[in-house]
Amino acid sequence: MNKKLYRSRSKRTLAGVCGGLEDYFNIDVTIIRLVWVLLTIPGFIFGILAYVIAAFIIPEEPIEFYENNHQNVDNGINSQNQNEQK
């Protein structure tokens, strides 16, 4: 098992940190965002600073990785749209 942590290209609101954590830990991105907000409330500056540091440290998902992992999803959507048009 050779998983790597990347910032997400598809599930991003700001920098894709939470989307990348979702892919890495296989947890819903909404839960990760809620936990991040709850941890940021007591120490606002610390939470924002941690996110900014993570955005700079965690590399963005490579294009090849993105295309390979999301090709099946795109094909499923396209075939579903084609079936609806028939």
Biopython code that builds the backbone (N, CA, C, O; Angstrom):
import numpy as np
from Bio.PDB.StructureBuilder import StructureBuilder

atoms = [
    (1, "MET", "N", (0.855, -1.179, 0.000)),
    (1, "MET", "CA", (0.000, 0.000, 0.000)),
    (1, "MET", "C", (0.898, 1.238, 0.000)),
    (1, "MET", "O", (1.596, 1.520, 0.974)),
    (2, "ASN", "N", (0.863, 1.951, -1.089)),
    (2, "ASN", "CA", (1.740, 3.106, -1.245)),
    (2, "ASN", "C", (0.905, 4.340, -1.561)),
    (2, "ASN", "O", (1.003, 4.901, -2.651)),
    (3, "LYS", "N", (0.079, 4.761, -0.598)),
    (3, "LYS", "CA", (-0.774, 5.935, -0.777)),
    (3, "LYS", "C", (0.042, 7.201, -0.578)),
    (3, "LYS", "O", (0.945, 7.253, 0.256)),
    (4, "LYS", "N", (-0.293, 8.219, -1.359)),
    (4, "LYS", "CA", (0.341, 9.527, -1.184)),
    (4, "LYS", "C", (-0.741, 10.576, -0.987)),
    (4, "LYS", "O", (-1.829, 10.488, -1.555)),
    (5, "LEU", "N", (-0.423, 11.551, -0.185)),
    (5, "LEU", "CA", (-1.348, 12.636, 0.096)),
    (5, "LEU", "C", (-1.134, 13.752, -0.909)),
    (5, "LEU", "O", (-0.029, 14.279, -1.039)),
    (6, "TYR", "N", (-2.199, 14.110, -1.622)),
    (6, "TYR", "CA", (-2.173, 15.207, -2.591)),
    (6, "TYR", "C", (-3.340, 16.135, -2.311)),
    (6, "TYR", "O", (-4.344, 15.726, -1.728)),
    (7, "ARG", "N", (-3.203, 17.388, -2.729)),
    (7, "ARG", "CA", (-4.353, 18.294, -2.738)),
    (7, "ARG", "C", (-5.216, 17.925, -3.934)),
    (7, "ARG", "O", (-4.695, 17.673, -5.020)),
    (8, "SER", "N", (-6.502, 17.890, -3.750)),
    (8, "SER", "CA", (-7.427, 17.452, -4.791)),
    (8, "SER", "C", (-7.615, 18.522, -5.867)),
    (8, "SER", "O", (-7.655, 19.716, -5.571)),
    (9, "ARG", "N", (-7.728, 18.081, -7.102)),
    (9, "ARG", "CA", (-8.055, 18.988, -8.210)),
    (9, "ARG", "C", (-9.560, 19.103, -8.414)),
    (9, "ARG", "O", (-10.038, 20.119, -8.920)),
    (10, "SER", "N", (-10.309, 18.079, -8.027)),
    (10, "SER", "CA", (-11.743, 18.084, -8.312)),
    (10, "SER", "C", (-12.603, 18.464, -7.111)),
    (10, "SER", "O", (-13.665, 19.062, -7.285)),
    (11, "LYS", "N", (-12.171, 18.134, -5.908)),
    (11, "LYS", "CA", (-12.964, 18.410, -4.711)),
    (11, "LYS", "C", (-12.331, 19.539, -3.924)),
    (11, "LYS", "O", (-11.861, 19.335, -2.805)),
    (12, "ARG", "N", (-12.316, 20.713, -4.497)),
    (12, "ARG", "CA", (-11.664, 21.824, -3.822)),
    (12, "ARG", "C", (-12.638, 22.976, -3.650)),
    (12, "ARG", "O", (-13.444, 23.280, -4.529)),
    (13, "THR", "N", (-12.536, 23.602, -2.495)),
    (13, "THR", "CA", (-13.254, 24.837, -2.236)),
    (13, "THR", "C", (-12.246, 25.984, -2.237)),
    (13, "THR", "O", (-12.465, 27.014, -2.876)),
    (14, "LEU", "N", (-11.145, 25.798, -1.520)),
    (14, "LEU", "CA", (-10.077, 26.792, -1.522)),
    (14, "LEU", "C", (-8.850, 26.231, -2.227)),
    (14, "LEU", "O", (-8.590, 26.549, -3.387)),
    (15, "ALA", "N", (-8.100, 25.396, -1.521)),
    (15, "ALA", "CA", (-6.852, 24.880, -2.086)),
    (15, "ALA", "C", (-6.875, 23.377, -2.332)),
    (15, "ALA", "O", (-5.917, 22.837, -2.886)),
    (16, "GLY", "N", (-7.937, 22.691, -1.937)),
    (16, "GLY", "CA", (-8.042, 21.254, -2.158)),
    (16, "GLY", "C", (-7.456, 20.405, -1.046)),
    (16, "GLY", "O", (-7.292, 19.197, -1.214)),
    (17, "VAL", "N", (-7.136, 21.017, 0.087)),
    (17, "VAL", "CA", (-6.538, 20.269, 1.200)),
    (17, "VAL", "C", (-7.532, 19.251, 1.755)),
    (17, "VAL", "O", (-7.186, 18.082, 1.922)),
    (18, "CYS", "N", (-8.741, 19.672, 2.037)),
    (18, "CYS", "CA", (-9.742, 18.761, 2.603)),
    (18, "CYS", "C", (-10.115, 17.661, 1.616)),
    (18, "CYS", "O", (-10.317, 16.513, 2.012)),
    (19, "GLY", "N", (-10.208, 18.004, 0.332)),
    (19, "GLY", "CA", (-10.483, 16.989, -0.688)),
    (19, "GLY", "C", (-9.372, 15.963, -0.783)),
    (19, "GLY", "O", (-9.633, 14.779, -1.000)),
    (20, "GLY", "N", (-8.141, 16.405, -0.624)),
    (20, "GLY", "CA", (-7.010, 15.484, -0.619)),
    (20, "GLY", "C", (-7.031, 14.580, 0.604)),
    (20, "GLY", "O", (-6.727, 13.391, 0.508)),
    (21, "LEU", "N", (-7.389, 15.143, 1.756)),
    (21, "LEU", "CA", (-7.511, 14.327, 2.963)),
    (21, "LEU", "C", (-8.625, 13.304, 2.806)),
    (21, "LEU", "O", (-8.519, 12.188, 3.315)),
    (22, "GLU", "N", (-9.693, 13.673, 2.104)),
    (22, "GLU", "CA", (-10.780, 12.728, 1.847)),
    (22, "GLU", "C", (-10.274, 11.537, 1.042)),
    (22, "GLU", "O", (-10.557, 10.389, 1.384)),
    (23, "ASP", "N", (-9.529, 11.806, -0.020)),
    (23, "ASP", "CA", (-8.994, 10.725, -0.843)),
    (23, "ASP", "C", (-8.027, 9.847, -0.050)),
    (23, "ASP", "O", (-8.022, 8.626, -0.207)),
    (24, "TYR", "N", (-7.222, 10.461, 0.790)),
    (24, "TYR", "CA", (-6.201, 9.735, 1.536)),
    (24, "TYR", "C", (-6.814, 8.852, 2.632)),
    (24, "TYR", "O", (-6.454, 7.682, 2.766)),
    (25, "PHE", "N", (-7.739, 9.419, 3.413)),
    (25, "PHE", "CA", (-8.332, 8.685, 4.537)),
    (25, "PHE", "C", (-9.639, 7.992, 4.171)),
    (25, "PHE", "O", (-10.173, 7.232, 4.979)),
    (26, "ASN", "N", (-10.165, 8.234, 2.978)),
    (26, "ASN", "CA", (-11.408, 7.630, 2.504)),
    (26, "ASN", "C", (-12.585, 7.975, 3.425)),
    (26, "ASN", "O", (-13.373, 7.109, 3.805)),
    (27, "ILE", "N", (-12.680, 9.262, 3.770)),
    (27, "ILE", "CA", (-13.756, 9.803, 4.597)),
    (27, "ILE", "C", (-14.435, 10.909, 3.783)),
    (27, "ILE", "O", (-13.783, 11.581, 2.984)),
    (28, "ASP", "N", (-15.725, 11.095, 3.981)),
    (28, "ASP", "CA", (-16.463, 12.120, 3.244)),
    (28, "ASP", "C", (-15.863, 13.503, 3.499)),
    (28, "ASP", "O", (-15.534, 13.847, 4.635)),
    (29, "VAL", "N", (-15.724, 14.288, 2.432)),
    (29, "VAL", "CA", (-15.093, 15.605, 2.523)),
    (29, "VAL", "C", (-15.888, 16.545, 3.429)),
    (29, "VAL", "O", (-15.298, 17.427, 4.053)),
    (30, "THR", "N", (-17.185, 16.384, 3.516)),
    (30, "THR", "CA", (-18.005, 17.234, 4.380)),
    (30, "THR", "C", (-17.634, 17.025, 5.844)),
    (30, "THR", "O", (-17.572, 17.981, 6.617)),
    (31, "ILE", "N", (-17.390, 15.788, 6.217)),
    (31, "ILE", "CA", (-17.002, 15.486, 7.596)),
    (31, "ILE", "C", (-15.644, 16.114, 7.908)),
    (31, "ILE", "O", (-15.449, 16.682, 8.983)),
    (32, "ILE", "N", (-14.717, 16.010, 6.973)),
    (32, "ILE", "CA", (-13.390, 16.594, 7.173)),
    (32, "ILE", "C", (-13.488, 18.107, 7.318)),
    (32, "ILE", "O", (-12.822, 18.694, 8.171)),
    (33, "ARG", "N", (-14.314, 18.739, 6.492)),
    (33, "ARG", "CA", (-14.481, 20.195, 6.586)),
    (33, "ARG", "C", (-15.111, 20.606, 7.910)),
    (33, "ARG", "O", (-14.696, 21.594, 8.515)),
    (34, "LEU", "N", (-16.123, 19.846, 8.367)),
    (34, "LEU", "CA", (-16.761, 20.157, 9.646)),
    (34, "LEU", "C", (-15.782, 20.011, 10.797)),
    (34, "LEU", "O", (-15.754, 20.855, 11.693)),
    (35, "VAL", "N", (-14.980, 18.956, 10.788)),
    (35, "VAL", "CA", (-13.985, 18.763, 11.844)),
    (35, "VAL", "C", (-12.972, 19.899, 11.818)),
    (35, "VAL", "O", (-12.580, 20.412, 12.866)),
    (36, "TRP", "N", (-12.548, 20.292, 10.617)),
    (36, "TRP", "CA", (-11.571, 21.386, 10.499)),
    (36, "TRP", "C", (-12.149, 22.689, 11.080)),
    (36, "TRP", "O", (-11.456, 23.420, 11.789)),
    (37, "VAL", "N", (-13.406, 22.964, 10.775)),
    (37, "VAL", "CA", (-14.045, 24.185, 11.297)),
    (37, "VAL", "C", (-14.162, 24.113, 12.815)),
    (37, "VAL", "O", (-13.886, 25.092, 13.507)),
    (38, "LEU", "N", (-14.571, 22.949, 13.338)),
    (38, "LEU", "CA", (-14.708, 22.806, 14.787)),
    (38, "LEU", "C", (-13.363, 22.956, 15.500)),
    (38, "LEU", "O", (-13.305, 23.491, 16.608)),
    (39, "LEU", "N", (-12.292, 22.491, 14.875)),
    (39, "LEU", "CA", (-10.963, 22.652, 15.472)),
    (39, "LEU", "C", (-10.443, 24.079, 15.316)),
    (39, "LEU", "O", (-9.587, 24.517, 16.084)),
    (40, "THR", "N", (-10.957, 24.804, 14.323)),
    (40, "THR", "CA", (-10.510, 26.172, 14.082)),
    (40, "THR", "C", (-11.201, 27.170, 15.003)),
    (40, "THR", "O", (-10.623, 28.211, 15.314)),
    (41, "ILE", "N", (-12.412, 26.883, 15.442)),
    (41, "ILE", "CA", (-13.180, 27.827, 16.263)),
    (41, "ILE", "C", (-12.425, 28.258, 17.529)),
    (41, "ILE", "O", (-12.317, 29.459, 17.773)),
    (42, "PRO", "N", (-11.900, 27.335, 18.341)),
    (42, "PRO", "CA", (-11.209, 27.794, 19.561)),
    (42, "PRO", "C", (-9.926, 28.581, 19.277)),
    (42, "PRO", "O", (-9.639, 29.560, 19.967)),
    (43, "GLY", "N", (-9.175, 28.175, 18.298)),
    (43, "GLY", "CA", (-7.930, 28.880, 17.986)),
    (43, "GLY", "C", (-7.942, 29.309, 16.534)),
    (43, "GLY", "O", (-7.292, 28.686, 15.694)),
    (44, "PHE", "N", (-8.673, 30.362, 16.231)),
    (44, "PHE", "CA", (-8.919, 30.790, 14.849)),
    (44, "PHE", "C", (-7.623, 30.940, 14.059)),
    (44, "PHE", "O", (-7.507, 30.428, 12.946)),
    (45, "ILE", "N", (-6.669, 31.628, 14.622)),
    (45, "ILE", "CA", (-5.409, 31.883, 13.916)),
    (45, "ILE", "C", (-4.676, 30.576, 13.643)),
    (45, "ILE", "O", (-4.125, 30.394, 12.557)),
    (46, "PHE", "N", (-4.661, 29.656, 14.622)),
    (46, "PHE", "CA", (-3.980, 28.382, 14.447)),
    (46, "PHE", "C", (-4.618, 27.562, 13.321)),
    (46, "PHE", "O", (-3.900, 26.977, 12.511)),
    (47, "GLY", "N", (-5.935, 27.511, 13.256)),
    (47, "GLY", "CA", (-6.625, 26.737, 12.219)),
    (47, "GLY", "C", (-6.375, 27.273, 10.826)),
    (47, "GLY", "O", (-6.121, 26.508, 9.895)),
    (48, "ILE", "N", (-6.447, 28.584, 10.679)),
    (48, "ILE", "CA", (-6.193, 29.214, 9.383)),
    (48, "ILE", "C", (-4.731, 29.031, 8.981)),
    (48, "ILE", "O", (-4.435, 28.721, 7.827)),
    (49, "LEU", "N", (-3.829, 29.223, 9.923)),
    (49, "LEU", "CA", (-2.406, 29.059, 9.648)),
    (49, "LEU", "C", (-2.085, 27.609, 9.260)),
    (49, "LEU", "O", (-1.294, 27.370, 8.348)),
    (50, "ALA", "N", (-2.697, 26.648, 9.951)),
    (50, "ALA", "CA", (-2.477, 25.228, 9.632)),
    (50, "ALA", "C", (-2.950, 24.916, 8.211)),
    (50, "ALA", "O", (-2.292, 24.163, 7.493)),
    (51, "TYR", "N", (-4.088, 25.490, 7.799)),
    (51, "TYR", "CA", (-4.610, 25.252, 6.451)),
    (51, "TYR", "C", (-3.670, 25.845, 5.397)),
    (51, "TYR", "O", (-3.381, 25.206, 4.385)),
    (52, "VAL", "N", (-3.203, 27.053, 5.636)),
    (52, "VAL", "CA", (-2.297, 27.713, 4.682)),
    (52, "VAL", "C", (-0.987, 26.927, 4.562)),
    (52, "VAL", "O", (-0.475, 26.731, 3.460)),
    (53, "ILE", "N", (-0.456, 26.485, 5.688)),
    (53, "ILE", "CA", (0.774, 25.687, 5.654)),
    (53, "ILE", "C", (0.535, 24.378, 4.899)),
    (53, "ILE", "O", (1.360, 23.976, 4.078)),
    (54, "ALA", "N", (-0.581, 23.719, 5.173)),
    (54, "ALA", "CA", (-0.905, 22.470, 4.476)),
    (54, "ALA", "C", (-1.045, 22.706, 2.980)),
    (54, "ALA", "O", (-0.624, 21.869, 2.183)),
    (55, "ALA", "N", (-1.630, 23.836, 2.586)),
    (55, "ALA", "CA", (-1.795, 24.144, 1.163)),
    (55, "ALA", "C", (-0.448, 24.315, 0.466)),
    (55, "ALA", "O", (-0.312, 23.978, -0.710)),
    (56, "PHE", "N", (0.539, 24.831, 1.177)),
    (56, "PHE", "CA", (1.873, 25.000, 0.591)),
    (56, "PHE", "C", (2.696, 23.716, 0.630)),
    (56, "PHE", "O", (3.479, 23.456, -0.284)),
    (57, "ILE", "N", (2.525, 22.907, 1.683)),
    (57, "ILE", "CA", (3.342, 21.705, 1.853)),
    (57, "ILE", "C", (2.832, 20.531, 1.017)),
    (57, "ILE", "O", (3.628, 19.824, 0.399)),
    (58, "ILE", "N", (1.524, 20.316, 0.990)),
    (58, "ILE", "CA", (0.960, 19.161, 0.287)),
    (58, "ILE", "C", (0.958, 19.455, -1.212)),
    (58, "ILE", "O", (0.390, 20.460, -1.640)),
    (59, "PRO", "N", (1.581, 18.598, -2.008)),
    (59, "PRO", "CA", (1.619, 18.846, -3.453)),
    (59, "PRO", "C", (0.250, 18.618, -4.093)),
    (59, "PRO", "O", (-0.567, 17.842, -3.596)),
    (60, "GLU", "N", (0.022, 19.309, -5.202)),
    (60, "GLU", "CA", (-1.236, 19.143, -5.932)),
    (60, "GLU", "C", (-1.223, 17.820, -6.670)),
    (60, "GLU", "O", (-0.181, 17.344, -7.120)),
    (61, "GLU", "N", (-2.396, 17.242, -6.781)),
    (61, "GLU", "CA", (-2.570, 15.965, -7.464)),
    (61, "GLU", "C", (-2.033, 16.054, -8.887)),
    (61, "GLU", "O", (-2.413, 16.966, -9.623)),
    (62, "PRO", "N", (-1.158, 15.130, -9.299)),
    (62, "PRO", "CA", (-0.646, 15.170, -10.677)),
    (62, "PRO", "C", (-1.766, 14.989, -11.694)),
    (62, "PRO", "O", (-2.747, 14.299, -11.418)),
    (63, "ILE", "N", (-1.630, 15.595, -12.853)),
    (63, "ILE", "CA", (-2.656, 15.507, -13.896)),
    (63, "ILE", "C", (-2.916, 14.051, -14.266)),
    (63, "ILE", "O", (-4.072, 13.652, -14.410)),
    (64, "GLU", "N", (-1.857, 13.248, -14.423)),
    (64, "GLU", "CA", (-2.018, 11.850, -14.822)),
    (64, "GLU", "C", (-2.815, 11.091, -13.763)),
    (64, "GLU", "O", (-3.685, 10.287, -14.099)),
    (65, "PHE", "N", (-2.524, 11.340, -12.493)),
    (65, "PHE", "CA", (-3.222, 10.702, -11.393)),
    (65, "PHE", "C", (-4.692, 11.096, -11.411)),
    (65, "PHE", "O", (-5.573, 10.257, -11.220)),
    (66, "TYR", "N", (-4.948, 12.370, -11.639)),
    (66, "TYR", "CA", (-6.313, 12.882, -11.691)),
    (66, "TYR", "C", (-7.087, 12.249, -12.837)),
    (66, "TYR", "O", (-8.215, 11.792, -12.654)),
    (67, "GLU", "N", (-6.476, 12.223, -14.027)),
    (67, "GLU", "CA", (-7.159, 11.679, -15.203)),
    (67, "GLU", "C", (-7.443, 10.195, -15.046)),
    (67, "GLU", "O", (-8.530, 9.742, -15.403)),
    (68, "ASN", "N", (-6.492, 9.421, -14.518)),
    (68, "ASN", "CA", (-6.686, 7.987, -14.342)),
    (68, "ASN", "C", (-7.747, 7.672, -13.306)),
    (68, "ASN", "O", (-8.543, 6.754, -13.503)),
    (69, "ASN", "N", (-7.776, 8.409, -12.213)),
    (69, "ASN", "CA", (-8.726, 8.126, -11.142)),
    (69, "ASN", "C", (-10.125, 8.650, -11.419)),
    (69, "ASN", "O", (-11.093, 8.139, -10.856)),
    (70, "HIS", "N", (-10.254, 9.648, -12.265)),
    (70, "HIS", "CA", (-11.564, 10.232, -12.506)),
    (70, "HIS", "C", (-12.122, 9.878, -13.878)),
    (70, "HIS", "O", (-13.219, 10.312, -14.229)),
    (71, "GLN", "N", (-11.390, 9.104, -14.648)),
    (71, "GLN", "CA", (-11.861, 8.720, -15.980)),
    (71, "GLN", "C", (-13.098, 7.837, -15.879)),
    (71, "GLN", "O", (-14.035, 8.014, -16.657)),
    (72, "ASN", "N", (-13.126, 6.895, -14.949)),
    (72, "ASN", "CA", (-14.274, 6.014, -14.798)),
    (72, "ASN", "C", (-15.513, 6.784, -14.381)),
    (72, "ASN", "O", (-16.616, 6.473, -14.831)),
    (73, "VAL", "N", (-15.346, 7.779, -13.532)),
    (73, "VAL", "CA", (-16.474, 8.598, -13.110)),
    (73, "VAL", "C", (-17.014, 9.373, -14.305)),
    (73, "VAL", "O", (-18.226, 9.428, -14.514)),
    (74, "ASP", "N", (-16.117, 9.973, -15.093)),
    (74, "ASP", "CA", (-16.535, 10.727, -16.267)),
    (74, "ASP", "C", (-17.222, 9.815, -17.281)),
    (74, "ASP", "O", (-18.227, 10.208, -17.875)),
    (75, "ASN", "N", (-16.704, 8.615, -17.489)),
    (75, "ASN", "CA", (-17.324, 7.682, -18.429)),
    (75, "ASN", "C", (-18.703, 7.274, -17.958)),
    (75, "ASN", "O", (-19.618, 7.138, -18.771)),
    (76, "GLY", "N", (-18.870, 7.076, -16.667)),
    (76, "GLY", "CA", (-20.177, 6.730, -16.118)),
    (76, "GLY", "C", (-21.181, 7.841, -16.318)),
    (76, "GLY", "O", (-22.338, 7.575, -16.646)),
    (77, "ILE", "N", (-20.766, 9.076, -16.128)),
    (77, "ILE", "CA", (-21.652, 10.225, -16.321)),
    (77, "ILE", "C", (-22.012, 10.369, -17.789)),
    (77, "ILE", "O", (-23.175, 10.599, -18.119)),
    (78, "ASN", "N", (-21.026, 10.236, -18.682)),
    (78, "ASN", "CA", (-21.286, 10.362, -20.109)),
    (78, "ASN", "C", (-22.216, 9.273, -20.604)),
    (78, "ASN", "O", (-23.109, 9.548, -21.406)),
    (79, "SER", "N", (-22.029, 8.033, -20.145)),
    (79, "SER", "CA", (-22.912, 6.955, -20.598)),
    (79, "SER", "C", (-24.315, 7.145, -20.046)),
    (79, "SER", "O", (-25.294, 6.813, -20.714)),
    (80, "GLN", "N", (-24.424, 7.683, -18.817)),
    (80, "GLN", "CA", (-25.732, 7.954, -18.244)),
    (80, "GLN", "C", (-26.443, 9.042, -19.049)),
    (80, "GLN", "O", (-27.639, 8.925, -19.316)),
    (81, "ASN", "N", (-25.721, 10.104, -19.441)),
    (81, "ASN", "CA", (-26.318, 11.177, -20.236)),
    (81, "ASN", "C", (-26.739, 10.656, -21.611)),
    (81, "ASN", "O", (-27.775, 11.066, -22.135)),
    (82, "GLN", "N", (-25.954, 9.766, -22.193)),
    (82, "GLN", "CA", (-26.307, 9.212, -23.496)),
    (82, "GLN", "C", (-27.552, 8.350, -23.405)),
    (82, "GLN", "O", (-28.385, 8.364, -24.312)),
    (83, "ASN", "N", (-27.689, 7.593, -22.308)),
    (83, "ASN", "CA", (-28.866, 6.770, -22.116)),
    (83, "ASN", "C", (-30.114, 7.628, -21.928)),
    (83, "ASN", "O", (-31.193, 7.257, -22.392)),
    (84, "GLU", "N", (-29.982, 8.758, -21.260)),
    (84, "GLU", "CA", (-31.100, 9.658, -21.045)),
    (84, "GLU", "C", (-31.551, 10.325, -22.339)),
    (84, "GLU", "O", (-32.734, 10.621, -22.508)),
    (85, "GLN", "N", (-30.613, 10.562, -23.250)),
    (85, "GLN", "CA", (-30.938, 11.228, -24.513)),
    (85, "GLN", "C", (-31.660, 10.285, -25.473)),
    (85, "GLN", "O", (-32.355, 10.746, -26.379)),
    (86, "LYS", "N", (-31.509, 8.977, -25.291)),
    (86, "LYS", "CA", (-32.146, 8.002, -26.208)),
    (86, "LYS", "C", (-33.593, 7.869, -26.016)),
    (86, "LYS", "O", (-34.240, 7.090, -26.716)),
]
sb = StructureBuilder()
sb.init_structure("model")
sb.init_model(0)
sb.init_chain("A")
sb.init_seg("    ")
for serial, (resi, resn, name, xyz) in enumerate(atoms, 1):
    if name == "N":
        sb.init_residue(resn, " ", resi, " ")
    sb.init_atom(name, np.array(xyz, "f"), 0.0, 1.0, " ", f" {name:<3s}", serial, name[0])
structure = sb.get_structure()
